[in-house]
Amino acid sequence: MANILVADDEDGLLEMITFTLQTAGHEVSSAKNGRAAVELAKREKFDAVVMDVMMPFMDGYHACAEITGQNDPPPVLLLTSRDFDQDAVAVRASGATAFLSKPFEVEELLKVVQEMIKNK
C-alpha cells in the first residue's frame, strides 16, 4: 500500500482517480489546485503524485517542478488533455516521471502508478 497525492480541479475526475487508487489498496490525499498540492507535499511524504496539468493557482508543470525539487521527491504522473508533442519540453522540464493523455483507461492509470511506486 502506498501513500498517494492526487491533484485535479475537476471534481468528477478527482473522485474517480481517488476511488480507483483506494480500491487498489492505497491511501489517497487530494488537492484541488497546484498550490494546495505543493503545500501538502511539503507537509507529508508521498510515494507517488498524480496531477493534472491544467489547474488554478498553479499549473501542474510548476507544481511538479516544486515537488520534484524537494529532498527525496516522489515520482509524479502528469495528466494532460493537451497534445503531448506540444508539451513534451514542459513535461520533461517539470521533472515528471510519467504522463498520461486524457482520456485514459483506469487500468492504464493503475499500471503507471504501480510502476512508479515500484521503481521509486
BAKOLLO-181763 format. One record per residue: x, y, z of N, C-alpha, C in turn; residue number from 0; residue in one letter. Coordinates in steps of 0.02 Angstrom, whole numbers, plus 50000, padded with zeros to 5 digits. Layout:
N
+--------+---------+-------+---------+----------+-------+--------+---------+-------+------+------+
! n.east ! n.north !  n.up ! ca.east ! ca.north ! ca.up ! c.east ! c.north !  c.up ! resi ! resn !
+--------+---------+-------+---------+----------+-------+--------+---------+-------+------+------+
!      X !       Y !     Z !       X !        Y !     Z !      X !       Y !     Z !  NUM !    a !
...
+--------+---------+-------+---------+----------+-------+--------+---------+-------+------+------+
This chain:
120
+--------+---------+-------+---------+----------+-------+--------+---------+-------+------+------+
! n.east ! n.north !  n.up ! ca.east ! ca.north ! ca.up ! c.east ! c.north !  c.up ! resi ! resn !
+--------+---------+-------+---------+----------+-------+--------+---------+-------+------+------+
!  50042 !   49941 ! 50000 !   50000 !    50000 ! 50000 !  50044 !   50062 ! 50000 !    0 !    m !
!  50026 !   50110 ! 49958 !   50065 !    50171 ! 49952 !  50023 !   50231 ! 49973 !    1 !    a !
!  50057 !   50285 ! 49990 !   50025 !    50348 ! 50007 !  50031 !   50393 ! 49945 !    2 !    n !
!  49974 !   50409 ! 49915 !   49974 !    50444 ! 49850 !  49936 !   50510 ! 49856 !    3 !    i !
!  49963 !   50562 ! 49825 !   49931 !    50627 ! 49820 !  49901 !   50633 ! 49750 !    4 !    l !
!  49837 !   50651 ! 49747 !   49803 !    50663 ! 49683 !  49782 !   50736 ! 49682 !    5 !    v !
!  49799 !   50771 ! 49627 !   49780 !    50841 ! 49620 !  49745 !   50852 ! 49554 !    6 !    a !
!  49683 !   50876 ! 49557 !   49645 !    50891 ! 49497 !  49588 !   50938 ! 49517 !    7 !    d !
!  49574 !   50987 ! 49475 !   49521 !    51035 ! 49491 !  49452 !   51011 ! 49467 !    8 !    d !
!  49449 !   50957 ! 49429 !   49385 !    50930 ! 49407 !  49361 !   50879 ! 49459 !    9 !    e !
!  49305 !   50895 ! 49492 !   49280 !    50852 ! 49546 !  49270 !   50779 ! 49524 !   10 !    d !
!  49239 !   50769 ! 49466 !   49225 !    50702 ! 49443 !  49288 !   50661 ! 49432 !   11 !    g !
!  49337 !   50690 ! 49401 !   49400 !    50654 ! 49388 !  49438 !   50643 ! 49453 !   12 !    l !
!  49439 !   50692 ! 49497 !   49471 !    50685 ! 49562 !  49440 !   50627 ! 49601 !   13 !    l !
!  49375 !   50624 ! 49602 !   49340 !    50570 ! 49637 !  49354 !   50502 ! 49605 !   14 !    e !
!  49353 !   50499 ! 49539 !   49365 !    50436 ! 49504 !  49436 !   50409 ! 49517 !   15 !    m !
!  49486 !   50453 ! 49512 !   49555 !    50432 ! 49524 !  49564 !   50411 ! 49597 !   16 !    i !
!  49536 !   50450 ! 49643 !   49541 !    50434 ! 49714 !  49510 !   50366 ! 49728 !   17 !    t !
!  49449 !   50355 ! 49703 !   49414 !    50291 ! 49713 !  49454 !   50233 ! 49684 !   18 !    f !
!  49480 !   50243 ! 49624 !   49519 !    50190 ! 49590 !  49580 !   50171 ! 49632 !   19 !    t !
!  49617 !   50221 ! 49655 !   49678 !    50207 ! 49694 !  49661 !   50178 ! 49762 !   20 !    l !
!  49608 !   50202 ! 49794 !   49588 !    50173 ! 49859 !  49565 !   50101 ! 49851 !   21 !    q !
!  49529 !   50087 ! 49798 !   49506 !    50019 ! 49785 !  49565 !   49972 ! 49774 !   22 !    t !
!  49620 !   49999 ! 49747 !   49681 !    49960 ! 49737 !  49721 !   49953 ! 49802 !   23 !    a !
!  49696 !   49983 ! 49856 !   49729 !    49975 ! 49921 !  49774 !   50031 ! 49944 !   24 !    g !
!  49773 !   50086 ! 49908 !   49817 !    50142 ! 49925 !  49782 !   50193 ! 49970 !   25 !    h !
!  49823 !   50229 ! 50009 !   49799 !    50287 ! 50047 !  49803 !   50346 ! 49999 !   26 !    e !
!  49750 !   50388 ! 49997 !   49749 !    50443 ! 49949 !  49732 !   50508 ! 49985 !   27 !    v !
!  49772 !   50559 ! 49971 !   49757 !    50628 ! 49991 !  49743 !   50666 ! 49927 !   28 !    s !
!  49702 !   50718 ! 49931 !   49685 !    50754 ! 49870 !  49693 !   50829 ! 49878 !   29 !    s !
!  49703 !   50862 ! 49821 !   49709 !    50934 ! 49817 !  49671 !   50957 ! 49755 !   30 !    a !
!  49642 !   51017 ! 49758 !   49603 !    51041 ! 49701 !  49639 !   51092 ! 49658 !   31 !    k !
!  49703 !   51105 ! 49675 !   49743 !    51151 ! 49633 !  49817 !   51137 ! 49646 !   32 !    n !
!  49859 !   51165 ! 49604 !   49930 !    51153 ! 49608 !  49962 !   51179 ! 49672 !   33 !    g !
!  49942 !   51238 ! 49694 !   49970 !    51267 ! 49755 !  49955 !   51223 ! 49815 !   34 !    r !
!  49893 !   51199 ! 49821 !   49874 !    51155 ! 49876 !  49913 !   51089 ! 49874 !   35 !    a !
!  49926 !   51064 ! 49814 !   49964 !    51002 ! 49806 !  50036 !   51012 ! 49831 !   36 !    a !
!  50066 !   51068 ! 49814 !   50134 !    51082 ! 49837 !  50137 !   51087 ! 49913 !   37 !    v !
!  50088 !   51122 ! 49942 !   50086 !    51129 ! 50014 !  50079 !   51061 ! 50049 !   38 !    e !
!  50035 !   51018 ! 50023 !   50027 !    50951 ! 50051 !  50092 !   50911 ! 50046 !   39 !    l !
!  50125 !   50917 ! 49988 !   50187 !    50879 ! 49977 !  50244 !   50903 ! 50023 !   40 !    a !
!  50240 !   50965 ! 50045 !   50290 !    50991 ! 50092 !  50279 !   50964 ! 50162 !   41 !    k !
!  50215 !   50951 ! 50179 !   50198 !    50929 ! 50247 !  50197 !   50853 ! 50256 !   42 !    r !
!  50187 !   50817 ! 50202 !   50178 !    50745 ! 50207 !  50221 !   50709 ! 50154 !   43 !    e !
!  50244 !   50649 ! 50172 !   50284 !    50610 ! 50124 !  50238 !   50566 ! 50083 !   44 !    k !
!  50243 !   50572 ! 50017 !   50202 !    50532 ! 49972 !  50247 !   50485 ! 49932 !   45 !    f !
!  50219 !   50427 ! 49916 !   50254 !    50378 ! 49875 !  50247 !   50393 ! 49801 !   46 !    d !
!  50194 !   50430 ! 49783 !   50182 !    50450 ! 49713 !  50133 !   50508 ! 49713 !   47 !    a !
!  50134 !   50545 ! 49658 !   50088 !    50601 ! 49647 !  50057 !   50593 ! 49578 !   48 !    v !
!  49991 !   50601 ! 49574 !   49955 !    50601 ! 49510 !  49924 !   50670 ! 49505 !   49 !    v !
!  49942 !   50707 ! 49451 !   49925 !    50777 ! 49449 !  49903 !   50799 ! 49378 !   50 !    m !
!  49849 !   50836 ! 49375 !   49826 !    50865 ! 49313 !  49873 !   50923 ! 49294 !   51 !    d !
!  49879 !   50937 ! 49230 !   49920 !    50992 ! 49207 !  49884 !   51058 ! 49214 !   52 !    v !
!  49821 !   51061 ! 49193 !   49783 !    51124 ! 49193 !  49744 !   51130 ! 49258 !   53 !    m !
!  49770 !   51170 ! 49305 !   49737 !    51182 ! 49369 !  49744 !   51256 ! 49387 !   54 !    m !
!  49699 !   51280 ! 49430 !   49704 !    51350 ! 49451 !  49759 !   51362 ! 49502 !   55 !    p !
!  49778 !   51423 ! 49510 !   49827 !    51448 ! 49558 !  49899 !   51428 ! 49542 !   56 !    f !
!  49909 !   51367 ! 49518 !   49975 !    51345 ! 49496 !  49963 !   51284 ! 49451 !   57 !    m !
!  49989 !   51287 ! 49390 !   49977 !    51230 ! 49345 !  50019 !   51169 ! 49367 !   58 !    d !
!  50003 !   51113 ! 49337 !   50037 !    51051 ! 49355 !  50112 !   51051 ! 49341 !   59 !    g !
!  50133 !   51087 ! 49289 !   50205 !    51089 ! 49273 !  50244 !   51123 ! 49329 !   60 !    y !
!  50219 !   51181 ! 49351 !   50254 !    51217 ! 49404 !  50249 !   51181 ! 49471 !   61 !    h !
!  50191 !   51152 ! 49486 !   50182 !    51114 ! 49548 !  50228 !   51053 ! 49547 !   62 !    a !
!  50233 !   51019 ! 49491 !   50277 !    50961 ! 49485 !  50349 !   50981 ! 49495 !   63 !    c !
!  50369 !   51036 ! 49465 !   50438 !    51059 ! 49473 !  50454 !   51075 ! 49546 !   64 !    a !
!  50407 !   51105 ! 49582 !   50419 !    51119 ! 49653 !  50422 !   51055 ! 49694 !   65 !    e !
!  50378 !   51008 ! 49679 !   50377 !    50945 ! 49717 !  50439 !   50904 ! 49702 !   66 !    i !
!  50459 !   50899 ! 49639 !   50518 !    50859 ! 49622 !  50583 !   50894 ! 49642 !   67 !    t !
!  50579 !   50958 ! 49659 !   50638 !    50994 ! 49681 !  50651 !   50985 ! 49756 !   68 !    g !
!  50607 !   50950 ! 49790 !   50616 !    50938 ! 49862 !  50665 !   50881 ! 49874 !   69 !    q !
!  50686 !   50874 ! 49935 !   50729 !    50819 ! 49955 !  50690 !   50754 ! 49949 !   70 !    n !
!  50718 !   50703 ! 49919 !   50687 !    50637 ! 49911 !  50616 !   50643 ! 49884 !   71 !    d !
!  50608 !   50671 ! 49824 !   50541 !    50683 ! 49797 !  50507 !   50618 ! 49773 !   72 !    p !
!  50441 !   50619 ! 49774 !   50404 !    50562 ! 49748 !  50402 !   50565 ! 49671 !   73 !    p !
!  50391 !   50509 ! 49638 !   50380 !    50511 ! 49566 !  50313 !   50546 ! 49552 !   74 !    p !
!  50310 !   50581 ! 49496 !   50249 !    50619 ! 49479 !  50224 !   50597 ! 49410 !   75 !    v !
!  50159 !   50583 ! 49408 !   50124 !    50568 ! 49345 !  50082 !   50629 ! 49327 !   76 !    l !
!  50094 !   50658 ! 49269 !   50055 !    50715 ! 49245 !  50001 !   50690 ! 49198 !   77 !    l !
!  49941 !   50718 ! 49207 !   49884 !    50702 ! 49164 !  49869 !   50763 ! 49122 !   78 !    l !
!  49864 !   50753 ! 49056 !   49852 !    50810 ! 49013 !  49802 !   50794 ! 48958 !   79 !    t !
!  49760 !   50842 ! 48943 !   49714 !    50835 ! 48887 !  49742 !   50871 ! 48826 !   80 !    s !
!  49799 !   50902 ! 48835 !   49832 !    50938 ! 48781 !  49874 !   50890 ! 48739 !   81 !    r !
!  49894 !   50913 ! 48681 !   49936 !    50873 ! 48636 !  50005 !   50866 ! 48667 !   82 !    d !
!  50025 !   50804 ! 48681 !   50089 !    50793 ! 48714 !  50148 !   50820 ! 48673 !   83 !    f !
!  50145 !   50814 ! 48607 !   50200 !    50838 ! 48566 !  50215 !   50911 ! 48579 !   84 !    d !
!  50163 !   50951 ! 48590 !   50172 !    51022 ! 48604 !  50199 !   51032 ! 48675 !   85 !    q !
!  50182 !   50987 ! 48721 !   50201 !    50995 ! 48791 !  50261 !   50954 ! 48812 !   86 !    d !
!  50292 !   50918 ! 48766 !   50346 !    50872 ! 48784 !  50402 !   50906 ! 48822 !   87 !    a !
!  50422 !   50965 ! 48799 !   50476 !    51001 ! 48832 !  50455 !   51020 ! 48903 !   88 !    v !
!  50394 !   51044 ! 48912 !   50370 !    51064 ! 48978 !  50365 !   51005 ! 49025 !   89 !    a !
!  50343 !   50947 ! 48999 !   50338 !    50887 ! 49041 !  50407 !   50867 ! 49066 !   90 !    v !
!  50456 !   50865 ! 49021 !   50524 !    50847 ! 49041 !  50554 !   50898 ! 49090 !   91 !    r !
!  50543 !   50962 ! 49076 !   50571 !    51015 ! 49118 !  50540 !   51015 ! 49188 !   92 !    a !
!  50479 !   50991 ! 49195 !   50445 !    50990 ! 49260 !  50473 !   50938 ! 49307 !   93 !    s !
!  50507 !   50888 ! 49280 !   50533 !    50834 ! 49322 !  50485 !   50776 ! 49328 !   94 !    g !
!  50432 !   50776 ! 49289 !   50382 !    50722 ! 49292 !  50414 !   50655 ! 49273 !   95 !    a !
!  50392 !   50604 ! 49307 !   50416 !    50536 ! 49294 !  50380 !   50506 ! 49234 !   96 !    t !
!  50314 !   50522 ! 49228 !   50273 !    50494 ! 49175 !  50216 !   50542 ! 49159 !   97 !    a !
!  50181 !   50528 ! 49104 !   50122 !    50567 ! 49086 !  50071 !   50521 ! 49055 !   98 !    f !
!  50008 !   50540 ! 49061 !   49953 !    50506 ! 49026 !  49910 !   50559 ! 48993 !   99 !    l !
!  49889 !   50545 ! 48932 !   49843 !    50589 ! 48898 !  49772 !   50571 ! 48916 !  100 !    s !
!  49731 !   50622 ! 48926 !   49659 !    50611 ! 48939 !  49624 !   50605 ! 48872 !  101 !    k !
!  49574 !   50563 ! 48868 !   49551 !    50516 ! 48918 !  49597 !   50456 ! 48922 !  102 !    p !
!  49600 !   50425 ! 48980 !   49642 !    50366 ! 48990 !  49600 !   50311 ! 49021 !  103 !    f !
!  49624 !   50250 ! 49015 !   49590 !    50192 ! 49045 !  49613 !   50185 ! 49117 !  104 !    e !
!  49568 !   50165 ! 49161 !   49584 !    50156 ! 49232 !  49642 !   50107 ! 49241 !  105 !    v !
!  49641 !   50053 ! 49202 !   49694 !    50003 ! 49206 !  49762 !   50033 ! 49189 !  106 !    e !
!  49762 !   50077 ! 49140 !   49824 !    50111 ! 49120 !  49851 !   50155 ! 49176 !  107 !    e !
!  49806 !   50192 ! 49208 !   49825 !    50234 ! 49265 !  49856 !   50191 ! 49320 !  108 !    l !
!  49822 !   50136 ! 49339 !   49848 !    50093 ! 49392 !  49916 !   50063 ! 49373 !  109 !    l !
!  49924 !   50044 ! 49311 !   49988 !    50015 ! 49289 !  50045 !   50065 ! 49296 !  110 !    k !
!  50033 !   50126 ! 49274 !   50086 !    50178 ! 49277 !  50102 !   50194 ! 49350 !  111 !    v !
!  50051 !   50201 ! 49392 !   50062 !    50217 ! 49463 !  50101 !   50160 ! 49497 !  112 !    v !
!  50082 !   50098 ! 49484 !   50117 !    50041 ! 49513 !  50191 !   50040 ! 49492 !  113 !    q !
!  50204 !   50054 ! 49429 !   50273 !    50056 ! 49404 !  50313 !   50111 ! 49438 !  114 !    e !
!  50282 !   50169 ! 49446 !   50317 !    50224 ! 49479 !  50334 !   50207 ! 49551 !  115 !    m !
!  50288 !   50177 ! 49586 !   50300 !    50158 ! 49656 !  50354 !   50104 ! 49660 !  116 !    i !
!  50350 !   50056 ! 49616 !   50399 !    50000 ! 49615 !  50469 !   50026 ! 49601 !  117 !    k !
!  50476 !   50074 ! 49557 !   50541 !    50098 ! 49535 !  50566 !   50157 ! 49576 !  118 !    n !
!  50529 !   50178 ! 49627 !   50549 !    50236 ! 49666 !  50616 !   50225 ! 49701 !  119 !    k !
+--------+---------+-------+---------+----------+-------+--------+---------+-------+------+------+
